[in-house]
Structures are given as structure tokens and as C-alpha cells.
Amino acid sequence: MASGKEIRTKIKSVQNTRKITKAMEMVAASKMRKAQDRMRAARPYCEKIRRLAAHLSQADVADYQHPFLTDAAQVKRVGLILVTTDKGLCGGLNTNVQRVATNALKSWENTGVTEVRACCIGNKGFGFMQRIGTNVVSHAVQLGDRPMLEKLIGPVKVLLDAFQNGELDVVYVCYTRFINTMKQEPVLEQLLPLTGDKLGTPDRSWDYLYEPDPRTVVDDMLLRYVEALVYQSVAENMASEQSARMVAMKAASDNAKNVIDELQLVYNKTRQASITKELNEIVGGAAAV
């Protein structure tokens, strides 16, 4: 059995760890509310630009078909945008989304895909893709607690330009969707080409006046729409990150408290046994005299 001093040292160590996890839980709870507000604030813009993109995709624009709306005859080259976190200590959040990405890579390999290009948003996904040997053509790390569109446009545009130039047949985005504080769902969604279920079918057709010309307007609108989808994915992932971290740190704090209680009980038993032994030695010595 360990001595009383060793047990007291362990108790002190676990108490210090619990202070850290408790502080991280409170910080994550504060950031979680702000992240959820930013995520919900971005939804109206995404919904409005989705409606505009749906109307433009159905409009007759001088027989012009944007590359983002054109399906490939055969999928051989795939682009993947993987959204993860920069930091750890958020439970199985990154592990779950990486598992979805790994299963997708295996599925594409089995279906005859010859090339995969990856864009990694977040340090964890960037390191994971490098370890498994995927071709990472661009990445964005150290995004902070607030998603900044100017930091995302550059890395994502590498895949968008490759798709527009015919170098990729399809582009997917893999991220963690925020359901509620206790539940986050890793998802893999097709980003390009824009499908009908993504854009939606407008209930009525709109007649637009284009300035300077229809082609320029459609090109810019669909590009902004895709950027809005990527921004919303990052915002959802950040809200999921803070929620998962808060839950994980709360579980760690509760486990630390249970460990402290168990160590305290062991320490009390050890101290009681030591006192009993000393009393027996005193009584035995007095009886011998």
C-alpha cells in the first residue's frame, strides 16, 4: 500500500488537473454561445443567396451553363474539403469526421477514382491527411475562434478553380454539423457540381435585369454561394467544437472529482491503519514492561 505522503501528492496533482479542466469547461461554455450566435447569424444570408442561385440556375441566360452546374459523365478525379479543429481536447469530434473522410476515400478508391485532391481547414485535419498520404493542395490553419472568410477563400479557391478548369469532376466538403449542445454529426456533402437538392427548385420563375451582363452576374453569384456554403460549414464546425470541448471538460472534471474521493478514502484508511499500528505498539510495549 502506498504511503500517506504519496497519496497526498496524487490527490494534489488530481486537484490541480481538475482546476484546469473546470476552467476550460467554463471558457468553452462562453465561446460556445458566441459560436452558436455566429452560426445562426450566417444562416439567413446563406438561405437568401441559395434562393438567388436557385432562380439564376433555372433562368434562361442565353444558353449559358455555368461549370458549377455541369455534371461530369464519369467521376475519376475528386476534391475534398476537410474541416476540423486547430486544437484538441474536444472529445471524439475530429476522430469522427476523420473516420467519415477515410471511409469516403476507401469508397472512391473502390469505385475507380484515380486522383484525390484535399483542402484542409484546421490543423488536425491537415496533419491527418499528411499522415495517410493524401495529396493536400492547400490548407488553412490557426483560424481562431471566429471564422474569417478572407482566410478561407484562398485555400478553397484552389479546388474551385481546378473544378472550373475541368481538372476535377466533383468536390465534397466534410465537416461536423451542429445539432445541439450534446450532439454533433459528421457529414460528407457534395459541394460541386451544385445539385438540385442543394439549390432547391424555385416555386416561381423570376425575370432579372443583368448588369453588366448575365454571364458575369451568374459567375459571381454562384462563386459567392459556394463560398457561403464553405463559411457555413466552418461556422457549424466551430460551434460543434466548443460544445464538444465543454462536454468533454465537464466529464473530465467529474471524473477527477471521483478519483479525488477514491484517493481520499484510501488515504483515510491508510492513516487509520498507521494510527492503529502505533497504538498496538504502545500497548504491546507497556504490557511487556
PyMOL commands that set and color helices and strands:
alter all, ss='L'
color gray80, all
select helices_A, chain A and resi 4-58+67-69+93-110+123-131+149-164+196-199+214-288
alter helices_A, ss='H'
color red, helices_A
select strands_A, chain A and resi 77-83+115-121+135-140+170-180+183-192
alter strands_A, ss='S'
color yellow, strands_A
deselect
rebuild
show_as cartoon
